[in-house]
Amino acid sequence: MLSTFESNFISMRLSPFILFVLSFVYTTINAQSGQTIYISGKNILGPCGDTLILRGVNYAPYNWGWSPSQLNISQIALSGANAVRLVWYKNPTGSTPISTYGNLTNLDSLLSKCIQNNLIPILDLHDQTCQNSPSALITLANWYTQAPVLALINKYKHSLIINIANEVLYVNWTGNAAAAQTTYTNTYTGIVNTLRNAGITVPLMIDAPDCGTNLSVLSAVGNTLQTNDPLHKLIFSAHAYWYSYANNDSLQMLSLINTAVAQNIPFLFGEIANSQDDVSMCQYALNYSALLNICKTKKVGWLAWSWDNDGCPSRQITTAGNFSSLTAYGNEIINNPSFGLLTNPPAKSQYLNGGCRFTTKAFLSGYYIGSQTMQNVLFLQNVSLSPSSQTDTVAIALHQANSPYNKVYETKAILLTNGIVSVPVPLLYIGNNYFISIKHRNSLQTWSATAVQINANTMYNFSVAASKAYGNNQVLISPNVWGIYAGDINQDENIDLIDTSLLENDIANYLSGYKATDINGDGNVDLLDAPMVENNVTNFIYSVHP
């Protein structure tokens, strides 16, 4: 979308196409997983490996003349958005002085506030909006390769997306569409390689041609462009100012989107709005509700134009930048029961929303009470004051996949009564393969049967088979449910007479409370705890791992 100045200038020359962004995201898992947002097939994945459908708003942070102090990122975060597309300039044409955009401290502050508010920033250069000069586009894109800009990109690379340029180049709007499409593909291929050679590893978003509207070209060339990117991290964006392009018709919109989805390239609408300019501002009412419902069904992301300060007041989401000042259109974007950002909130980036985690499931045989449930031991042993779904603390570790299988990371986490444990893990380990081990204060250290790739989608379930543990080292605790052996009280990786002695001593002293010798977790150390330990001693049970 444009400032009022840009809109009035371009509308004198262009047909009723004006602004809307559809972002194609083609994803290929590669070595950059775990360091940046990346791509797998049609999916955009966060640095933790979680699938992201980008849904949010467009925002011009210094608003074509507004003070640099007026950043409304915290207000945007209240909308439920998980991403925000940020209008930036190399050489602004409006009333904002070039010094505002030239001072990269302002950009640093902006990106930092996005990260603080759990918003994925999508940085867009707006200088060449609706222009058709490949050479000017190439020159503009070189802005990203400056050392100070590269430093900022690397600082926020874990969550940043670069939208190379807003709505540049024509294809259908030329006399030779086939030749123009080739020029479009070659120009962006060259730019992508230049940026990659400069060391930029974050995803690059490419707008559709013809003022951003032409999704069909992205469908035709998206796979080629993705292949041409050495990192295969391109996101394709079309702007759905489709009053003429799709005749404002929901069936034509659906057909265009279906064609794009079939290419297995993730895409989103980088700009979506309720009205489109032409000779005058807000000249055409857009069928945006139908489009957003299609996006919901097809799991396509979108970014609404514009948070504030648009040349068309009714196209603003807010009247003054504050969440409390929603317009009628803004209320639909935020609160519509079918597609609203708050009523149907998109998943936040796991990395920004508390850090990376993976999940494992295991049952401690001593605490198991049947029906896929364990004792709420922390309550029964007087550690917690209220009954809850918490069983006990466990230590989860990651070990090298190959000899010498060293432990590279360990953390404590709460094992729930249903066997689930959510494990925090540093970004460093995401995307790599490790053996998973689980330790508990009176249970036998148990390892996963194989090395497992660690990411947000990892759910390693020890309980479904003995073979899920290394060496089949688990015990059947109910039909089709396997558990970790109980009784390694002194944690020497053997269940033996030393453990029996410790248990007998505490039984003799009538101990109760949070004790490792309370094998069944009922809060008392008594004769009920002895049989399981004695049985495991008799069967010479010990920890098995590489």
N, C-alpha and C positions, 0 to 999 in steps of 0.2 A: 504494500500500500504506500501511498505517497503523502507528502505534506500538501497543504492547500495550494501552495505555489506550484509544486510539481504536477498536481492533478489538473490545475487550470491550464498549464502549459501543454501537457500531453493530450488533454481532451480536445484541443484544437486540431490535433493531427490524427487521432486514432479512432477506429470504430469502437462500438460498445464493448470493448474488452477492457477491464481495468484490473483489479488486483485480486489475487487469491493464490494461496500456496498449497500445493499437494506434494507431500514429501514422500518420495520413493525411497524406501530403505532396503537395499539388497545386502544380505548379511552372510558373510563367510567366516566361520571360526578360524582364527589364525593365531600366530604367536603373540599378538597384541592383547589377547583376552586376558583379563585380570589387571590391565593397566589403563584401559580406556573403555568407553562405550564401543561395542563392536557389533558385527552383523553375522547372522546365521540364516541362510535362506531368505525368507521374507520377514524375519524377525530382527528387531533391534534389541540387543542385550546390554544390560548395564555391566559395569566392570566386575560385579559379583557374579554375573552370569544369569541374572534375572531378566525375564522378558518384559520389555517396556513398550507400552502403547503411548506415544507422546501426545498429551492433550493439555492444552493451555491457551495462552494468549500471546498476542504481539504487543510490544511495548517499545516506544521511542524514549529511552531513559532521560534524555535531556530535551526532549519534546520540542524540537524546532524553535528554540528560543527561551525555554524555561531554564531556571537556575539549576546548576549541577547539584545543589543541595536537595533538590526535590526528587529523590529516588523513592518510588512507590513499590519496591520489591516486596516488602513485608505485607503490603495491602494485597498484592497479587497472590501471595501465598495463601491468604484467607479464602481464595476462590476454590481451593481444592486442586488447582493445576499441578502437574508434575514437571512442566517445562515452560519456558518463556523465550520467545524469539525477540532479540534485541536489535533495534535499528541503530546502525552506526555509520559514520561517514569518514572517508579519507579527506575529502574537501567538501564541506557542507555548502548547499546552495541557499538555504534559508537564512533566518535571522540569528541562529546560533553561531557564535564566532568559531573560527577554525581552531582557536586555542583550546576550546572546550574538548573537542575530539582529539586534538593533537596531544593533549596532556594525558598520557596513558595511566596516570594515577587515577583519573576518573574511571577509566575502563577497569582497572584493577579493583576499585571499590565496588563497581557494579557487579562484576563477576563474583567477588567475595560475598556480596549480599545475596546473590542467587544461591550460592552454595550453603550459606548459613540458613537459608529458608527452604532448603530441600528442593530447590528448583534446578532443573537442568538448563543451563544457558545455551541458547543457539545464537551465535554472533553472526550478524548479517551486515554486509557492506551495501549501502543503498545508493551509492553515487550514480550508477549507470542504469537506474530503473527505466525499463521499457526502451532502452537504446539498442542499436544493432551494429555495434562496432566490435569485432573480435579483438582488434589490437588494443582498444581502450579497456576491454574486459581483462585482457592479459596484464596490462599495466596496473589495473586496479587490484587484481589478485596478488600481485607482487608485494602489496602492502603487508601481507601476512608473513613475508619472509624477512622483514626487518628484525634485527637482533632483539630490540625491546619487546616487540610483539611476540616473537618466538618464545621469549622468556615467560610471558604471560600465558601463552598457549600451553607450555609445558607445566606451568604452575597449576593450572586447572584441568590438565589433560584427562584426569580421571572422570570428569563429568561434562566436558565441553564438546559442543558440536559447532563446526564452522559452516555457515551457509555462505558459500563463496561470494555470491553477488545476487542482488534482488532483480529478478525478472529481465534478464539480459538475453539478447539475440532473438531474431525472428526465423521462423521456418515457413509456416503457411502464409505469413504476411509478406512473402517475397514472390517474385515472378517465377522462381524455380525452386519449389519446395524440396525436391530430392537433393539438389546441390547444397541448399541451405542446411538440410539435416546433416549432411556430411561435414559441413563447416562447423556446425554446432558440436558434433561428436568429436571432431579433431581438436577443436579449440579447448573443450573441457578436458580431453585426454591430456593435452599438453600442460594445462594448468595443474591438473591433479598430480602429474609426475613432477612438475616443478616444486609443488608444495611438499610432496613426499621426499624429494631429494634435499629439501631444506630441513628435514627432520620432523615434519609435522605428522603425527601418527593418529590424531583424533579423527572421528568420522567427518567427512566432507559432504555437505548437502548441496545438491545442484537443482536449481529452479528450472521448470519447464520453459520453453521458448514462447514467443508471442505474448509478451507481458505476463508470463507465468501461467497462462491458461491451458497450454496445449499438452494435456496428459497423454494423448495418443503418441506423441513423439517420445516421451519418456518410456512408454510401453515398448516402443519399437527399438530404442537404443540403450535402454537401461542395462541389460545384460552385457552388452558390448562395453559400455563404460565401466561397469563393475569389474569385468575381466581385465580391463586396461589399468585399473588401479592396482599397484603392487601389493597393497594391503587389503584390497577388496572390502573397503569400508565406506562405500558411498550410500548416501541417502538422497532419494529423488523427491523433489517437491514441486507440486503444481498448485497454482492459485486458482480457486474455483469461482472466479468472476465469470460465470457461465451463462449469463443472460442470453447470449447469442451462441456461444460455443456448444452448449448443450440445450439450447432453447428453453432454459429454465425448467426443464422437464425431468421429473424424477426417474422415469424409465430410461431416458438417454443417459442420465447421470449414472444409474446402476450399470448400464452396459459399458460405459467407459471405465468404471471402477472394476467391474468383473474382468475386463481385458487386462487391466494393470495387475490385478491380483494373480491372474493366471501366469504371469511372467515370473512369479516367485521372487519378486523384488519388493521389499517392504517400502511402503510409501505413506505419506500423510498429506493432509491439506494444510500447508503452512500458513495460508490465510483463508479465512472463511468469514463472511459478513452477511448482513441483512440487506445491503443495498450496494449498487454499483454506479460509478460515475460515467458520464460521457460528455456531452456538451455542457451539462450542468452537474453540480454535485448531487449525489443521492438520486440520480435520474431513474434508476430501475430498481424495483423491489425484487430481491432474490429469494428463491425457494430454499432457504438455508435449513429450515427444520427438516424437510424431507432428506436433504443431503446428510445432515447429522445423524438421522435415524439409519440411513444406509451405512454410514461409517460405523455406527454401533454394531450393526449386524455383521459387517465384514471385518470388524476389528481393525479399522483404519484410523490412524491418529489425525488430529486436527488442532490448529491454533487460530483462535478467533481474533479478528481485527476489530477494534483496537482498544487497548485499555483506556486511553484517554486522549484528549487533544487532537482529535481528527477534524479534518475540514468539514465533515458531515456530522453534526452533533448527534443525530439519531443512530449513527453507526458506532458511537463510543459505548464501551461497556460500563463506564462510570462517567459521571458528569465532571468530577474534579479529582480523579485519581484515587479516591478513598473507597474502600469496599462498601462503606455505608451509603454511597451515592450511586447505586446501580440504576442504570436507565432501564426502560422496558425491555430493550434488546439484551442488555446485560443480565437482567433477571432471568431471561430465557437461557442464556449461555450458562449461567451459574446454577439455576434452580429448576430448570425444566425436568419433570419427573422421568422422562425417557432418556435424555442425553446430557443433562446438566452436570457441570464439573463437581458440584457438591453432592448432588443426589446420586450420581454414578461416578464416584471418584476414581481416577486412574491410579494404578499402583505407583507408588513413589520408588525412585531408585533406591535399592536396598543399601547401596554404599552410602548415600546421603542420609538415609533414614535409619541411622544406628549402626551402620557398618555391615560387612559381609557376614553371612551365617550359612551353615549347612545343617542338615538334619540327619539324625540317626535314631534307630529304635532298638531297644534291647530291654529284656526283662531280667531282673535279679531274682534268681530262683528262690532265695530265702524269703523274699518279700511278696512273692506272687500269691494272690488269693483267688485266682480264677477269673474267667470272663475277660481276658485281656486287661487285667487290672492288678496293680500292686498296692500294698499298704501305703497310707499317707504317713510315712514314718516320721517326718519332721514334726508333725503334730503329736503323734503317739509317744514320741520320745522327748516331748516337752521343749523342742527347739522352736517350733512355731506355735503361736497362741490360738490360731484358728484352723479348723479343718480345711484342707485345700487339696488341690490336685497335685501337690508336690510330694515326691517320694524321698529323694535324698540327693546330695551333691555327688557328682562323679567327675573324674578327670578324663578328658578326651585328648588324645595325642595323635599327631600325624608323624609317620615314619617314612623314611626314604623308600622308594619302590624297589630299589636294588641294594645289593650288599654294599656296606655293612648294615643297612636298614636303621640308620641312626634316627633318633627322635629329633625332629626339626621344630616342633611346636607342641605346646600343651596348654590347656586351659581348663578351668573348672566351670561346670554348668549344672543346672538343676534338671534332674531326671523326673519327668512327670509320672503320675500313676498309670498312665496309658502306655508307658514305655518310650515316649518321645523325649528327645533332648535336642534343643536348638543350640548350635555351637557357634560362638563368634570366632571368626578367623581373619587374620590380616590379609589385605589385598595381595600381598606377596605370594600367597600360596594358591590363589584362585587360578583354575585352569590347568593345574598340575596334578599328577597322580601320586597318591600316598596310601600306605596302609593306615587304617584307623584302629586305634586301640582304645579300650574303655576300662578304667580302673575304678573300683569302689572299695570303701574301707574294710568290708568283710567279704568281698567277692574276689574271684580269680581274674586276674588281668586277661582280657580276651581281645584277639586281633581279628580284623576282617580277613576273609579268605583270600582276597586279592587286593592289589592296589586299586584305589578308586579315584576317579577325577573329582576334584573338589570345586564346587560352585554352588550358587544359590539353589539349583535344582537337584543337588545331591540329596538323596534320602536312602541311606544304607540301613536295611532292616535285618538285624541279626536274628530276629525272632521267628522267621518263616521257615527256617531249616537249619539243621545242625551244620550243614555244609556252608552256611554263611559265615561261620567262624573258622579261623585258620586251624587246620587239622581236625575239623568236625568237632571242636572242643566245646560242646554245649550239651545240656541235659534236657530231655523231653519233660515239660512241666504240665502240659495238658494236651489233648489231641491237636496236633499240627502247630503247637506252640513250643518253642525252644527257649531256654533261659541260660543265663550265665551261672556257673557253679558258685555256690556259697561256701564260706568257711575258711578262706585264707585270711585269718584274723591278723597275723603279723606281717602280711603283705610281702612274703618272700617268694611268691609265685608257686608255692606248694601247699596243698592241704594235707597236713600230717599231724603227728602226735604233739608237736609244739602247739598247734592251734587248739587241739583237744585240751591240753593242759591249761591254756589261757581261759578257755570256756569254763572248764570245771572249777577253776579258782573263783571266777566271778559268780558262778551259780552258788558256790558254797558261801559267798559273802552277800547273797541276796541283792545284787546290784540291780539298779534300774536307771532309766534315762537314756541319754544318747551314748550308747556303748557299742563298740564294734562287735562285742560278743553277743549282742541281741540279734541273733541270726534271723529270726522271723519278724523283727521290727515292731513287736507289740508294746515295747516300752519296758519290758522286764527281761532279765537274764535268768532263765530257768530251764527246767528239764525239757521243755518244748523245743528249745534251741539245739539240743544235742543230736537227735537222730540224723539230721541232714549232714552235719559235720562228720559224724562217725562213719556214715555210709561213704562219703567222699574220701575219707582216709583209707577205708578198706579197699576202695577201688583205685587207689594210687593216682588221684587226680592232681594234675599240675598244669601250669600255663604252657601253651604251645604257640610258638611264633617263629618266624624266620631267624 
